[in-house]
Amino acid sequence: MKKIEAIIRPEALEDVKEALSLMGHAGLTVIEVKGHGVQKGITQQWRGQEYTIDLLPKVMVWLVVSEHEVRDAVDVIIKAAQSGRIGDGKVFVSPVEDVYRVRTGERGADAI
């Protein structure tokens, strides 16, 4: 099993959720986060004053998938979240040692 963590633009969330749902992934966790990457934030003007926002609002989507589904899930996330502009986000994949479903005690792939 693998955990996929995707940090994306908030406006891409609905497209990502829909794409994952069409793929058959019903379970995911969404967290509102702030951060910056290479661009180090943005500079804007307001009432004649220039200011920098260095922590931009993003959304982190977490899901756990079977090994054989990782590439497809990552491809779907990237396709749904990609705008072609800087700040589209990142996708991280890490191993998951085990999973337990609290309600039933199921373990492993049955608990996903």
Sequence and secondary structure as in RCSB ss.txt:
>XXXX:A:sequence
MKKIEAIIRPEALEDVKEALSLMGHAGLTVIEVKGHGVQKGITQQWRGQEYTIDLLPKVMVWLVVSEHEVRDAVD
VIIKAAQSGRIGDGKVFVSPVEDVYRVRTGERGADAI
>XXXX:A:secstr
 EEEEEEE GGGHHHHHHHHHHHT    EEEEEEE  TT  EEEEETTEEEEE SEEEEEEEEEE GGGHHHHHH
HHHHHH  SSTT EEEEEEE    B TTT  BGGGG 
